[in-house]
Amino acid sequence: MPRRSLPDPRPVERGAEGWRVSAVREDDRRFGDDLVVADFDGDGRVDVATASHAVGEARLVDFGGQARPVQPLPLPPRSVVRALAAADVDADGRAELFLVATVPGKERFSSELWRFDLEGETWKGKALHSQPVEQWALAAGDVTGDGRVDLISGDDEGVLRVWPSGSAPVTSLAVPAWRAGCRVTHLEVGALDARAGLEVVASFAFEDAPERCASQGGLEVSRWR
């Protein structure tokens, strides 16, 4: 079931006199559990996109501080967006938006990976992959070391998947016993050791089913080999 939407997302800015908190939009409160910042329109200013657990909603919140309408993304009916990532995969100065969404089918749901490109004022999207297990976290970075952006997703059973250059074949990283059955709640990509390249940092939790995750979650750092 979709979670309850967050009521009031607010940016926090640090100025000369300390941190300042302000509302993004007073007239729109349909937001969810994930957000990503990137320059989607290539104007050199950071934009914000959020995932909403309202069915069928994912939206661009703000174009670099400009007062533009909030834009829903074209997704299949009754989809629920779980996680977002952004990366400029084609090096054109504009980031692409990636998301994983739970999409209902005739017999059961599927979890789909989507890519969206902003063309003028319109989002153009296409489904890249589909999985039978819900994906709950998403990150982007060159974890394979080939100079191209990869996507990393985490699912409801503790499995991490690497999509080299955002395409098949997909590689599933080994699941140690301690996190089997634990939901991947968050993913980040970063160079914890500058000599070793990028690593995947993942957090795991039992969420609503503690009996499925004996360890009750934890944190793991993984490196592509």
Backbone torsions as a table, in degrees:
resi	resn	phi	psi	omega
1	MET	NA	141.7	177.4
2	PRO	-61.6	143.3	176.8
3	ARG	-77.5	166.3	177.2
4	ARG	-69.6	134.1	-178.5
5	SER	-68.1	147.8	176.5
6	LEU	-69.5	139.7	-172.1
7	PRO	-81.4	-27.8	-169.2
8	ASP	-155.9	81.0	177.5
9	PRO	-69.7	137.9	-177.5
10	ARG	-138.4	132.8	173.7
11	PRO	-77.6	148.3	177.3
12	VAL	-117.9	123.6	-176.4
13	GLU	-119.3	143.5	178.5
14	ARG	-104.9	123.1	178.8
15	GLY	-120.1	-169.2	-177.5
16	ALA	-63.5	-27.4	-177.2
17	GLU	-103.2	14.9	177.9
18	GLY	112.5	-165.2	-176.5
19	TRP	-80.9	139.9	178.5
20	ARG	-127.3	134.3	-178.8
21	VAL	-112.7	134.1	178.1
22	SER	-145.5	152.6	179.2
23	ALA	-75.2	145.1	176.7
24	VAL	-74.8	-58.2	-179.9
25	ARG	-142.5	121.9	-178.1
26	GLU	-73.2	-21.7	-172.2
27	ASP	-97.6	5.5	-178.1
28	ASP	-142.5	114.6	-176.0
29	ARG	-117.5	17.0	-175.2
30	ARG	-91.5	81.0	-177.8
31	PHE	-124.7	166.3	-174.9
32	GLY	-126.5	-144.7	-169.6
33	ASP	-97.8	-0.1	-176.2
34	ASP	-141.9	151.2	174.3
35	LEU	-149.2	162.8	179.3
36	VAL	-146.8	144.7	178.0
37	VAL	-116.8	135.6	179.6
38	ALA	-170.0	165.9	177.1
39	ASP	-92.2	94.7	-175.5
40	PHE	-82.1	-25.6	-176.4
41	ASP	-106.3	3.2	173.6
42	GLY	73.0	22.9	-179.6
43	ASP	-95.4	5.8	178.3
44	GLY	85.0	0.8	178.7
45	ARG	-114.7	148.3	-175.9
46	VAL	-76.9	133.9	174.3
47	ASP	-108.7	163.0	-178.1
48	VAL	-124.7	131.4	173.3
49	ALA	-121.4	143.7	179.1
50	THR	-127.4	152.6	171.6
51	ALA	-97.6	133.5	178.5
52	SER	-113.8	136.5	177.0
53	HIS	-85.1	6.4	165.3
54	ALA	-69.1	135.5	-173.9
55	VAL	-58.6	129.6	176.5
56	GLY	78.8	11.5	-174.9
57	GLU	-113.9	125.7	162.6
58	ALA	-144.3	140.7	-169.9
59	ARG	-149.5	149.7	171.4
60	LEU	-87.2	121.8	-173.4
61	VAL	-84.0	-46.8	-169.3
62	ASP	-148.5	132.5	174.1
63	PHE	-95.6	90.2	173.0
64	GLY	51.5	35.2	178.7
65	GLY	85.4	-1.6	179.3
66	GLN	-82.5	146.9	-179.0
67	ALA	-83.0	83.3	175.2
68	ARG	-114.5	157.2	178.9
69	PRO	-62.4	143.7	172.7
70	VAL	-64.4	132.3	-172.9
71	GLN	-112.6	114.5	171.5
72	PRO	-69.9	149.7	177.5
73	LEU	-93.9	144.7	179.1
74	PRO	-74.6	108.1	-179.7
75	LEU	-127.1	162.1	176.5
76	PRO	-57.8	149.5	-179.9
77	PRO	-55.3	139.4	174.8
78	ARG	67.5	18.4	174.6
79	SER	-71.5	151.4	174.6
80	VAL	-125.0	118.7	-178.3
81	VAL	-79.4	128.8	-177.3
82	ARG	-101.3	-39.7	-174.2
83	ALA	-156.1	157.6	-177.3
84	LEU	-129.4	155.7	169.7
85	ALA	-150.7	159.7	179.4
86	ALA	-140.1	144.1	177.5
87	ALA	-164.7	145.8	176.3
88	ASP	-90.0	81.4	-171.9
89	VAL	-72.8	-27.1	-179.7
90	ASP	-104.5	10.8	172.8
91	ALA	53.7	43.5	178.5
92	ASP	-105.5	9.6	179.4
93	GLY	86.4	-0.1	178.1
94	ARG	-125.4	127.3	-179.6
95	ALA	-75.2	145.6	171.5
96	GLU	-94.0	148.3	178.8
97	LEU	-101.7	127.4	176.7
98	PHE	-115.5	146.2	178.1
99	LEU	-149.9	156.0	169.9
100	VAL	-112.8	133.4	-176.9
101	ALA	-134.2	142.0	172.4
102	THR	-84.6	121.1	-174.0
103	VAL	-118.7	120.8	-180.0
104	PRO	-70.9	142.9	176.6
105	GLY	-118.6	-170.3	-178.3
106	LYS	-67.7	-37.8	-177.6
107	GLU	-111.7	-35.2	179.1
108	ARG	-157.5	171.1	-178.2
109	PHE	-81.1	164.6	168.8
110	SER	-132.2	161.2	177.0
111	SER	-110.6	120.1	-172.5
112	GLU	-113.8	141.6	174.0
113	LEU	-99.4	125.3	-177.1
114	TRP	-120.7	150.9	171.1
115	ARG	-119.9	135.8	177.4
116	PHE	-125.0	133.7	174.9
117	ASP	-116.2	137.2	177.8
118	LEU	-90.6	115.6	178.6
119	GLU	-113.5	102.6	-173.7
120	GLY	68.2	-115.0	178.1
121	GLU	-107.2	7.0	-172.6
122	THR	-119.6	135.8	175.1
123	TRP	-86.1	129.8	174.8
124	LYS	-111.4	123.1	-175.3
125	GLY	-123.3	155.0	173.7
126	LYS	-148.1	143.0	177.1
127	ALA	-78.1	131.6	-178.7
128	LEU	-98.3	-43.5	-175.5
129	HIS	-149.2	162.3	176.7
130	SER	-137.2	140.1	178.6
131	GLN	-130.0	148.2	178.3
132	PRO	-78.8	-13.6	-179.6
133	VAL	-106.6	136.4	-177.1
134	GLU	-61.8	131.3	173.6
135	GLN	-94.6	131.9	-174.2
136	TRP	-116.8	-8.8	-178.2
137	ALA	-145.5	153.0	-176.3
138	LEU	-150.4	142.4	176.8
139	ALA	-149.0	163.5	-179.1
140	ALA	-134.2	143.6	178.2
141	GLY	167.8	161.3	-179.0
142	ASP	-84.8	75.3	-178.1
143	VAL	-80.0	-19.0	179.5
144	THR	-87.7	-11.5	175.5
145	GLY	75.7	22.3	-179.6
146	ASP	-100.0	8.1	178.7
147	GLY	86.1	1.4	179.3
148	ARG	-120.0	154.4	-176.9
149	VAL	-75.3	131.3	174.8
150	ASP	-107.4	158.8	174.2
151	LEU	-111.6	141.4	179.0
152	ILE	-126.1	128.7	178.3
153	SER	-122.6	158.1	177.1
154	GLY	-131.5	138.7	-172.0
155	ASP	-111.1	-170.9	-174.3
156	ASP	-78.0	-6.1	-177.6
157	GLU	-116.9	12.2	177.0
158	GLY	88.3	10.6	-177.3
159	VAL	-92.5	132.4	172.4
160	LEU	-101.3	132.5	178.7
161	ARG	-120.1	136.7	177.0
162	VAL	-109.7	126.2	178.5
163	TRP	-106.4	90.6	-177.1
164	PRO	-56.5	125.6	-178.5
165	SER	55.3	25.5	177.1
166	GLY	74.0	17.4	-176.5
167	SER	-137.8	171.1	176.2
168	ALA	-73.6	159.1	2.3
169	PRO	-77.3	152.4	-179.1
170	VAL	-95.6	137.0	177.7
171	THR	-110.1	125.2	176.6
172	SER	-96.5	126.0	178.8
173	LEU	-77.0	148.3	-178.0
174	ALA	-58.4	142.3	-179.4
175	VAL	-104.9	107.4	175.6
176	PRO	-66.5	157.1	-173.8
177	ALA	-59.4	-33.0	-173.7
178	TRP	-65.5	-26.1	-178.6
179	ARG	-113.2	10.3	176.6
180	ALA	-62.6	128.0	-179.8
181	GLY	85.9	-4.3	178.9
182	CYS	-88.4	139.2	178.4
183	ARG	-74.9	136.0	172.4
184	VAL	-79.0	114.2	-173.8
185	THR	-95.2	-33.6	-179.6
186	HIS	-148.0	148.6	177.4
187	LEU	-134.6	140.6	172.1
188	GLU	-139.7	151.8	176.8
189	VAL	-119.3	130.1	-179.9
190	GLY	-165.4	166.1	179.7
191	ALA	-97.7	88.1	177.5
192	LEU	-68.7	-32.4	174.6
193	ASP	-123.9	108.7	-173.9
194	ALA	-58.9	-23.6	-179.0
195	ARG	-82.5	-13.4	-172.6
196	ALA	-106.0	-3.8	-177.9
197	GLY	85.4	-172.1	-176.6
198	LEU	-73.8	146.5	177.6
199	GLU	-128.0	158.9	178.1
200	VAL	-102.8	122.1	177.3
201	VAL	-106.1	122.2	-175.0
202	ALA	-127.9	141.3	172.9
203	SER	-111.7	147.2	-176.6
204	PHE	-128.6	146.9	179.4
205	ALA	-151.0	161.1	-179.6
206	PHE	-86.7	-13.5	178.7
207	GLU	52.2	-119.1	-172.8
208	ASP	-96.0	3.5	-176.4
209	ALA	-136.0	77.7	-176.8
210	PRO	-62.0	-25.7	-178.8
211	GLU	-68.8	-20.3	-180.0
212	ARG	-82.6	-18.5	-174.7
213	CYS	-125.6	89.8	-172.4
214	ALA	-60.4	-34.1	-178.2
215	SER	-79.9	-12.2	-175.9
216	GLN	62.1	26.9	171.5
217	GLY	97.6	-177.9	-179.1
218	GLY	164.0	-166.0	-177.3
219	LEU	-127.8	140.2	-178.8
220	GLU	-139.8	143.1	174.7
221	VAL	-113.8	123.6	-177.6
222	SER	-120.0	147.5	178.0
223	ARG	-130.0	136.5	177.7
224	TRP	-65.6	135.0	178.4
225	ARG	-129.1	NA	NA
